[in-house]
Amino acid sequence: MMRNLLLFAAVALLFVLTGVFQSWNLSLNILNLALLSAIMAIGVNIQWGWAGLFSAGIVGSVALGGLAVVLVSGKPVAGAWEAGTLQIFSALVFGAIAIALAVWMQKKLPKGTNRSLATIIFLLVAFFIYRAFLDPAVAAVEANDSAKAGHIGGLGLNSLWAWPVGALLAAGAAWVIGKVALGLREDYLAIATLGIGEIIIAMLRNEDWLARGVKNLIDLPRPWPVPYELELQGSPTFNEWINVLSASPVTASAIVVKLLYSALFILVLLVLLWLCDRALNSPWGRMTRAIRDNEIAAGAMGKNVKYRHLQIFVIGSAVVGLAGAMMTSLDGQLTPTSYMPLRFTFLIWVMVIVGGSGNNKGAILGGILIGWLYLAVEFLGPQLMGWLTSGLPAGQLKTQLAESAAHMRLLTLGLILLLVLRFAPKGLIPEK
């Protein structure tokens, strides 16, 4: 217990030192992103640490969480419904019904060539009908005020409502993926989830009608009770408080906003930690770990292994989707090009491995520590490289070393991962 407290205190000290020697604005910004990374690490830990499911498509769940903020909290677009939004939704519903009917045909018709031929013909006809409904509606929506909008728009609700919707979207996608891929071997499951994650990102980048694609979507509203900095600066109470402290209104308002975000994120993190600990220490949690350790023995005891795997996969993806929605609320914009596997898949896995797979507190520690390291190296790397090369004469070598400082982030992550795997192979806070 004392060791865990010391580890968390050491990580907290990193943020304090960043605030003292750099700026508190920067320190709080890193803290908020690290807290969101810790929530994602909990989701991955649920899948891998609890059930041994290796998912390489974490970035897809994060992106679906961000999309939920656009659909729920984005500003309504004038003329979008009239242009074809309703027709788009009708086409999507038709497509889902067609797939469900194809699955039903596969189950009900007798096996053989006739069943396969009937299913193929049915899907081809359904596809052309689907495209006939969808394509004109998409073209009309994207042509609707394309310079400023060109998408279906959102409901204009507070971002807090989008957070659970983000979890539901990611959970729904995970259910579909799990029904198809969870019967595969571990390496095949990783390949399948990697491919599906990339499909989700490609959809966000190319389907302009959904969220403007690579043109990005900005001005997404903030969650309650986080105000805008200009609102704070115009508040008489806030200005009185600033005058007493003799602080800059611009800097102080930015710090207050970031502190409110931190409070919201910490609250969500603590609730998730409490729920995860309760679940892990329940008979259900012991059963999932038993399945993880020996699937054959658990199956022989009458446990439905595939169903439990699906359950865990959906829950873990929902937590990651929740974090993705929270991150988009923090940024105030959806930028599909920022969803990179390096940041939202590989890095989250590093957090879980470093913190301790199978331990909820370890996942949080790894998320906050690696989250700080990943962002801090961005400004510490050039400073360190400048100090190391200060004695070198000006020339190509010094220039090359200075330019390579941008790659110190990957070097540092690799070094930390190697050290942890060598000296603490079960993580900083291993599973009990």
Secondary structure, DSSP 4 states (H G I P E B T S, - for coil): -HHHHHHHHHHHHHHHHHHHHT-HHHHHHHHHHHHHHHHHHHHHHIIIIIH----S-HHHHHHHHHHHHHHHHSPPPTTHIIIIIHHHHHHHHHHHHHHHHHHHHHHHSPSSHHHHHHHHHHHHHHHHHHHHHHHHHHHHHHHTTTTT--S-------HHHHHHHHHHHHHHHHHHHHHHHTTS-HHHHHHHHHHHHHHHHHHHHH-HHHH-GGG-B--PPPPTT---HHHHHT-HHHHHHHHHHT--HHHHHHHHHHHHHHHHHHHHHHHHHHHHHHHHTSHHHHHHHHHHH-HHHHHHTT--HHHHHHHHHHHHHHHHHHHHHHHHHHHTSB-GGG--HIIIIIHHHHHHHHH-TT-HHHHHHHHHHHHHHHHHHHHHHHHHHHHHTTTSPSSHHHHHHHHGGGGHHHHHHHHHHHHHHHH-TT-SS---
